[in-house]
Amino acid sequence: MTLSRAELVERYDDELDTEAYADVDASPNGLQVGSADGTVDHVAFAVDAAEATIEAAVDAGADLLVTHHGLVWGGLDRVTGRDYDRIAPLVENDVGLYVSHLPLDGHQSLGNAAGVADRLELEAREPFGEMGPAHIGQRGRASRSFTVEELRETLDEFDNGDRSTQVLDFGPGEISEIAVATGSAADWLSEAEAAGVDAFVTGEGKQQVYHEAREAEMNVFLAGHYATETFGVRNLAALAQEWGLEVTYVDHPTGL
């Protein structure tokens, strides 16, 4: 099946409610590189827009690359150096770049946090992680309680056991209520504390999160930025397949 690039972009924008995040996201979401003209029958997907993933998309013959982390963050002054090295192959090979950052974190069924919640089998889910009028995460109750070690082991599986989840185990030994905000979302620990959860799962931490977790008597699991953010792009790939498009997933883990 073939779709116009404009139609595919519109479908993703509508599904992800991209407009709701326009005023709160440093990433300009939607089509970041390329013209809306043209058609798409093969889409590549990756977490990061980087030389390696862009080259893989070009080599696969994709018409569009969809990523969670794009190339523009708050503005682009010059297309030189590393920016040029990333953008040039897209332009030269007429491969568009579609980006969904916070919309793909917060989507309550296709998003990254929703994917983590699926793997943890959380029930009674609610939006979590306020970001202006929108949310970037999800919280819920585990169908069965975890010990700290059991939850760590489950999260380690996200990266095929190649990365060990770091745990700040300052909370209860039995974990049922869990809040999830993927990537670099340690700043939402206070919201997790206010929600009264037993554990907060995110990707990576900051120095102050140790003391904040200790003082809040909260378990915090740092399961990896990349490892917690593969779910959204994989779900978008599945959606593209449902629409009859050829799909290539580019897995390029960072270990971080």
Number of C-alpha atoms within 10 A of each C-alpha: 10 13 16 14 21 15 14 19 18 16 13 18 19 11 14 24 16 21 12 15 24 14 12 13 16 14 22 23 24 21 22 17 20 17 14 15 10 13 15 21 19 22 24 27 30 27 27 25 23 20 15 12 22 27 15 20 26 19 10 16 16 23 21 29 28 26 28 24 20 23 20 17 12 10 10 9 7 8 12 11 8 11 15 12 13 20 22 16 16 22 14 9 13 17 25 24 26 25 31 27 23 28 29 30 28 29 24 22 16 22 30 33 32 28 25 26 26 13 14 19 13 21 15 10 16 12 19 23 23 13 16 11 9 18 20 27 31 28 27 21 21 18 13 11 14 17 13 20 12 13 19 19 14 15 26 19 16 21 18 10 12 12 17 17 23 17 17 20 18 19 20 15 15 14 20 18 22 24 32 30 31 31 23 17 21 25 16 21 25 17 15 26 19 9 14 14 21 22 31 27 31 28 23 21 20 10 8 10 18 17 12 18 22 15 11 17 17 24 24 29 24 25 28 27 20 22 27 27 28 26 24 30 26 22 18 21 22 15 15 20 15 10 14 14 18 17 21 19 19 21 13 14 15 11 12 13
